[in-house]
Amino acid sequence: MLPTTGQTAAEIARPATERVRLSSQEFHCHTGYSLAQCEKDILELKKVLAHYPIEGLGHWTWVLVRSQDWKPISQMLRLNPDSPAFTALDPRETFLEEALFVHDALRTAELMQEWQKSMPELLEFAVTHELGHAFCEEPNEAAADHFGEELRNGRLMRCRISADQRKRAGTAELHGLKPNALRAPKR
């Protein structure tokens, strides 16, 4: 099999079923990412997504954003700049901060302290939480977190309300992680 544009050797070697499952997903890196780092981080993201029934999501776009650009973009959109991920429901896009892939020692340390998770755990957590928003077009943070937790535990939940009901009611467009709502209870 010959590689398509942007396809890495590792992607070609992946089983065909995994490539098919991810075929409706689009992956991009925001301005400033080097091509080599972009490909490496997208491959890591695909490995996380491959654990979940992503084919049920339909066409979706995943965008990786450099950490140095993350806070200004988050602030411009009036989002929590300490959150490493957010989802825009209408255009069907999820944005993930580069630090989730451990490239910025200072930002990585900030995120680990804020979220009380290792970076592999936080990447998995962020992806599944955002999948909670994406699968159900779910604006509610607690519901997206619960959906994500169920995904991480190998279960797929039903959505709280249908996408049609939600569209009729109207919802906010951008949804991201909120540390206080998502921390495990202290024991």
Summary of the structure (lengths in Angstrom):
residues: 187
radius of gyration: 16.2
end to end distance: 52.2
largest distance: 52.8
contacts: 530
relative contact order: 0.13
helix: 51%
strand: 12%
